[in-house]
Each structure stands twice: as C-alpha cells, then as structure tokens.
Amino acid sequence: MSETSGTSTGSPKLRAELDGVPTYKPGKPAAAGGPVAFKLSSNENPYPPLPGVMETTLAAAANFNRYPDMACTGLTEELANRFGVPVSHLATGTGSVGVAQSLLQSTSGPGDEVIYAWRSFEAYPIITQISGATSVQVPLTEGEVHDLDAMAEAITDRTRLIFVCNPNNPTGTAVRRAELERFLDRVPSDVLVVIDEAYREFVRDTDIPDGIELYRDRPNVAVLRTFSKAYGLAGLRVGFAVAHEPVAAALRKTAVPFGVSQLAQDAAVASLRAEDELLGRVGSLVAERERVHAGLVAQGWTVPDTQANFVWLRLGERTMDFAAECERHGVMVRPFAGEGVRVTIGETEANDLFLKAAEGFRKG
Ligand SMILES: Cc1ncc(COP(=O)(O)O)c(C=O)c1O
C-alpha cells in the first residue's frame, strides 16, 4: 500500500497540546439502592423545575425537528432588559463553561498565558490547555481567597486572559469590591479579565461587587453567568457572558452554531420571568447554607466564609476518608484528593445527614 493511498498503520495526528489534559470529573451521582441517597457533589439546585418553566420547556419540545434560534433573540432581549445592557454585549453558550471555552478560543493560543487562582473551577486548566495556552496558577491565600496582588504580579507580556472566580469554586470565598477594583486598575487594558459569577445569586455580603457593574466602564472586563445554579437549569446547558462589543462579537463567532437548544432558550426566558419565585428558593438555600456553616463551626471545623451554594472543608490527607464517611451516611460529596471536600447545600434532610457525618468523623 503506498503512503499516498490514504491508508497507513499510524493513528491520526492529534494536537500535542491535548497530551495530559486532565479529565473533568463530574460529581458522583447518589448511590442507587441505598436507604437514602443525596447528590451533594455538583453544586446543583435541589429543587425540581417550576411547573410553569416545565410547561414552557415541554411546549418547545414539539418543534425539535427544527434548529433553534441561533441568535437566541428572545433570551438576549430578556437578558438585556434584566441587566440593563445592550443586546450586542451579550453572548450565550452551552452553559457558562461553553462560553468560557469561547473566551479562550477568542483570546489565547500557544505561547499565551492564562492566569487564575488555584484551587478554583476545575474546567479552567482543561480549557486553557486545550486552547494551547499556558496556565499560570496563583495559589489562594491562607484564608482560601484569591490572592489578587500575586495575580497582578503574575501578569506578563504574554498574558491574554485572567479568570477571577467570584465566589470561588470550590472554596465559596469571594473577593471584595475595593480589592477587586484595585486589581482591575492594575491589569493592562489589552488583557481580558473574566469575572466568573456562576454563583452570584447566592451572594449576601453587600461588599462583594456585582461584576456587571464593574464591566460597564471597563472594556477589558467580561462577566460569566449561568442558568445552571440559582435558576435550576443545569441539565439544559445555557449560560452567557456580558462583555463589550469586540469581545462579545468574538464570542458569537467562536460559539458552536445552534449550541443552545430552543428548550434551553425558552426555559431560560421562563425562568427570568419567574425570577421572584426562583430567587425565593435561593433564599431558602442561603438560609440552609448559614445553618450548615454554623453547625460545622459548632462542631469545631474551620470553614471559610461561603457566599455560594456549597461549603469547603480542607481535610488534606483525610479527604477521601471523609468522603467515604459521608457516602456511608447517604450523601455524595465532591472530594479533591489530598486537599479537601466541597459539599453542596441540598435538601434539609441531605444537609442534616451531612452534618451528622461530619460530626461522627470529627469525633473519630
Ligand atoms: C465557577 C463555575 N463557573 C462555571 C461553571 C459552569 O457551569 P455551567 O456550564 O453549567 O453554566 C461552574 C459549574 O460548576 C462553576 O462552578
């Protein structure tokens, strides 16, 4: 067989950058067959879809022989009104992680650098490496918060993008207005800062800034939001960015065509219209978060202040044992081996089981 015939014994050539890309680890599902089993491992919303949102979504299913509206017209108009931003400053995607991937595709490639705190959202190293750019990971402070001074010092001529995850996944900690503004003032105007606000609706500390306010007069700031958490649409995959026009336009160019299904678009619009009810549920989850946090502190744990729908316990070498103990109690949590455990705030019953597991573990 000649070399030119198209048949050879080697495998197709893949980009070298893909070697060693870490695999995204989804949170473990609740164990089937156990007496009680709750999934507290993926920061999902434990409430089932609202009946009205469900009806709208099912109605959209009647037309799934058709492609969705590629421009997400209804959704972007609704978002533009809701947030007081021009439609041209919005870009949607298959979850905010899809938009994050487009942000990298739009800004970064081989030879470029992407800065983010570590530990933070586990997709950042994956999507950075896939883009061919180099990750620059800046350790969190002792208090598990972004070290914005160290991040500013890590900027070089090669920096293209900086993620600030606020509140941070998996620690729940958030950076405050004055320090974030000071940081943004230090970042060169040709470097894009992406404030990832996947958990924004759970923030109660009024000193944690709203990224959409910070973006308005800063052309190099983009904000990521999602319908997966507070709005409870994780399974439908829809998120968006608010960014100034050249960046938002680049995101629309790099997005997967027709990536956001009509079901997702219609569900997102219905959710924005049912926001009072959905944010009421968020309020209940925040109350549960405070109860769980206080319960852990009363048991003697050190728990960073959390502004998200999860808590973080730094357990080091005991991480996997702790996760196993939780599983025995019927709750799946998200362990990061050798570091700590992230536990999503779920149903009251699930949170009680988690508190019981934590107490038992502490007493040894
Ligand atoms: C900080 C952060 N950003 C983005 C996402 C992505 O969410 P989605 O793609 O469902 O919008 C997550 C999900 O866990 C997250 O924790």
The ligand as an SDF file (V2000), in Angstrom:
LIG
                    3D

 16 16  0  0  0  0  0  0  0  0999 V2000
  -17.2710   28.7120   38.7830 C   0  0  0  0  0  0  0  0  0  0  0  0
  -18.0410   28.0000   37.7450 C   0  0  0  0  0  0  0  0  0  0  0  0
  -18.1280   28.5290   36.5390 N   0  0  0  0  0  0  0  0  0  0  0  0
  -18.8120   27.9320   35.5690 C   0  0  0  0  0  0  0  0  0  0  0  0
  -19.4560   26.7510   35.7940 C   0  0  0  0  0  0  0  0  0  0  0  0
  -20.1450   26.1150   34.6460 C   0  0  0  0  0  0  0  0  0  0  0  0
  -21.4600   25.9740   34.7910 O   0  0  0  0  0  0  0  0  0  0  0  0
  -22.3850   25.7540   33.5090 P   0  0  0  0  0  0  0  0  0  0  0  0
  -21.5150   25.3460   32.3670 O   0  0  0  0  0  0  0  0  0  0  0  0
  -23.3350   24.7100   33.9080 O   0  0  0  0  0  0  0  0  0  0  0  0
  -23.0050   27.0750   33.2570 O   0  0  0  0  0  0  0  0  0  0  0  0
  -19.4080   26.1490   37.0330 C   0  0  0  0  0  0  0  0  0  0  0  0
  -20.0720   24.8550   37.2680 C   0  0  0  0  0  0  0  0  0  0  0  0
  -19.9040   24.1770   38.2190 O   0  0  0  0  0  0  0  0  0  0  0  0
  -18.6690   26.7850   38.0430 C   0  0  0  0  0  0  0  0  0  0  0  0
  -18.5600   26.2590   39.2590 O   0  0  0  0  0  0  0  0  0  0  0  0
  1  2  1  0
  2  3  1  0
  2 15  2  0
  3  4  2  0
  4  5  1  0
  5  6  1  0
  5 12  2  0
  6  7  1  0
  7  8  1  0
  8  9  2  0
  8 10  1  0
  8 11  1  0
 12 13  1  0
 12 15  1  0
 13 14  2  0
 15 16  1  0
M  END
$$$$
